[in-house]
Amino acid sequence: MASLTVRNLDDNLKSRLRLQAARHGRSMEEEVRVILREAIEPQASSVAGAIGLGSRIRAHFADLGGVELDLMQRTSSPEPAAFS
């Protein structure tokens, strides 16, 4: 396992990190590991070729087929907003 030292960390930030770690029942070191892991992992799924959420939803429901809806004809003209 590798080690990392962070220098010149603001005292207020360190205090908030300590409190957050305590709320999660973790040590400060473990809290930092979790924060770093969560910050990096989403980038791995966004690489080229990854399937996005919309595409996954569409694929999930593709076997059900689609529905074509008739668009209603507009009966009145749109009016600009009045800001008075």
C-alpha positions as CSV (number, residue, x, y, z in Angstrom):
1,M,0.0,0.0,0.0
2,A,1.2,3.5,-0.8
3,S,1.3,6.4,1.7
4,L,0.4,10.0,1.0
5,T,1.3,13.1,3.1
6,V,-0.8,16.2,2.8
7,R,1.0,19.3,4.0
8,N,-0.4,22.8,4.8
9,L,-3.9,21.5,5.5
10,D,-6.1,24.2,7.0
11,D,-6.9,23.6,10.7
12,N,-10.6,24.3,10.1
13,L,-10.7,21.7,7.3
14,K,-8.9,19.1,9.4
15,S,-11.4,19.7,12.2
16,R,-14.3,19.3,9.9
17,L,-12.8,16.1,8.5
18,R,-12.3,14.8,12.0
19,L,-16.0,15.5,12.8
20,Q,-17.2,13.9,9.6
21,A,-15.1,10.8,10.3
22,A,-16.6,10.5,13.7
23,R,-20.1,10.8,12.3
24,H,-19.4,7.9,10.0
25,G,-17.7,5.9,12.7
26,R,-14.3,5.9,10.9
27,S,-10.8,7.1,11.6
28,M,-9.7,10.3,9.8
29,E,-7.4,8.2,7.6
30,E,-10.2,5.9,6.5
31,E,-12.5,8.9,5.9
32,V,-9.9,10.4,3.6
33,R,-9.5,7.0,1.8
34,V,-13.3,6.9,1.3
35,I,-13.4,10.5,0.0
36,L,-10.6,9.9,-2.4
37,R,-12.1,6.6,-3.7
38,E,-15.5,8.2,-4.2
39,A,-13.9,11.2,-6.0
40,I,-12.0,9.0,-8.4
41,E,-14.3,6.1,-9.2
42,P,-17.1,8.1,-11.0
43,Q,-14.4,9.2,-13.5
44,A,-13.7,5.6,-14.3
45,S,-17.3,5.0,-15.4
46,S,-17.3,8.1,-17.6
47,V,-14.6,7.0,-19.9
48,A,-15.4,6.7,-23.7
49,G,-17.5,3.6,-24.4
50,A,-19.2,3.5,-21.0
51,I,-23.0,3.3,-21.2
52,G,-24.8,6.3,-19.7
53,L,-27.9,6.1,-17.5
54,G,-30.3,7.1,-20.2
55,S,-29.0,4.4,-22.5
56,R,-29.2,1.8,-19.8
57,I,-32.9,2.7,-19.0
58,R,-33.7,2.6,-22.7
59,A,-32.1,-0.9,-23.0
60,H,-33.9,-2.1,-19.9
61,F,-37.3,-1.2,-21.3
62,A,-36.6,-1.9,-25.1
63,D,-38.4,-5.2,-25.1
64,L,-41.7,-3.5,-24.1
65,G,-41.8,-1.5,-27.3
66,G,-42.6,2.2,-27.7
67,V,-45.7,4.3,-27.8
68,E,-46.3,7.1,-30.3
69,L,-48.3,9.9,-28.8
70,D,-50.3,12.4,-30.8
71,L,-49.3,16.0,-30.3
72,M,-52.1,18.3,-29.4
73,Q,-52.5,21.3,-31.7
74,R,-51.9,24.7,-30.1
75,T,-55.1,26.6,-29.7
76,S,-53.6,29.9,-28.7
77,S,-50.4,31.8,-29.4
78,P,-47.8,31.9,-26.7
79,E,-47.5,35.3,-24.9
80,P,-44.4,36.8,-23.5
81,A,-44.0,36.9,-19.7
82,A,-45.0,40.2,-18.0
83,F,-42.5,41.4,-15.5
84,S,-44.4,44.3,-14.1
